[in-house]
Amino acid sequence: MVVPVLSEAERLKLDPSDDALFYAHPRFVQHLDGAFRLRLTDLYRQRIPAGSVVLDLMSSWVSHLPEEVAYAEVIGHGLNRQELEANPRLDRHWIQNLNRVQSLPLEDSSVDAALTVAGWQYLQFPEAVACELWRVLRPGGQWIIAFSNRMFFQKAPQVWAEASDQDHLLTVARVLIAQGWPKPELIAESTRAEGPLGWIGGKGDPFFAVIATRPTQ
Ligand SMILES: C[S@@+](CC[C@H](N)C(=O)[O-])C[C@H]1O[C@@H](n2cnc3c(N)ncnc32)[C@H](O)[C@@H]1O
């Protein structure tokens, strides 16, 4: 059963038009800088065993998985067909607006690891999505939700658009725990900019992640 956490006001976005319109044209850009992406790929390397079935929820033309690791299958989801077709890591994908329909076309306990990168921030009904992730992840499976401090402001619900980095971490944790997930692991780190800027102490995009594990019992 889905347990509501956000108020109706917190779900509202500045741009309430269909998200499919906003993502109708492909954006072949990196949404996060190189320092963030290196940290994320390293986290995946540590946490996702080779041979796993991986779900990249809210994906694009890149999945940030380590190139040298082979997975049993990488299933992608997103809103733009051209981006998903261009993503070299995806074995298959589907298109679905999660702010319209939250139930996922995946079998129970069929996924070993799920990834959501710079995506949670656009969810108006994260509680229902969190219940679906519980259903599709196998016991012991992990959901890695990563984000930085930027967003398409007009498309982020008020709960995200008007909150601090710390609030973002706490909101994700609060939503998960209310749906029955055990207390997740929270990561908040600065990164070092790539190249000469980093040599003199320049910072990259800050790195935040929430790692939720479906218990084995
Ligand atoms: C900032 S991009 C991040 C893409 C990708 N995860 C990455 O790391 O580059 C946000 C992504 O969230 C997804 N997204 C946004 N709103 C969505 C919605 N209402 N339903 C489903 N997916 C959505 C789209 O796939 C979009 O590419």
The ligand as an ORCA input file, in Angstrom:
! r2SCAN-3c Opt
* xyz 0 1
  C      18.367     15.250    -15.931
  S      17.876     13.873    -16.872
  C      18.930     12.605    -16.224
  C      19.064     11.496    -17.198
  C      20.042     10.386    -16.838
  N      19.637      9.632    -15.667
  C      21.466     10.895    -16.713
  O      22.127     10.563    -15.743
  O      21.928     11.607    -17.601
  C      16.304     13.501    -16.178
  C      15.639     12.278    -16.758
  O      14.498     11.963    -15.974
  C      13.541     11.355    -16.757
  N      12.238     11.927    -16.433
  C      11.951     13.198    -16.100
  N      10.643     13.358    -15.866
  C      10.095     12.139    -16.025
  C       8.769     11.618    -15.924
  N       7.743     12.393    -15.618
  N       8.590     10.300    -16.163
  C       9.616      9.496    -16.492
  N      10.868      9.915    -16.605
  C      11.112     11.218    -16.383
  C      13.909     11.543    -18.221
  O      14.272     10.297    -18.739
  C      15.129     12.434    -18.163
  O      16.077     12.038    -19.090
*
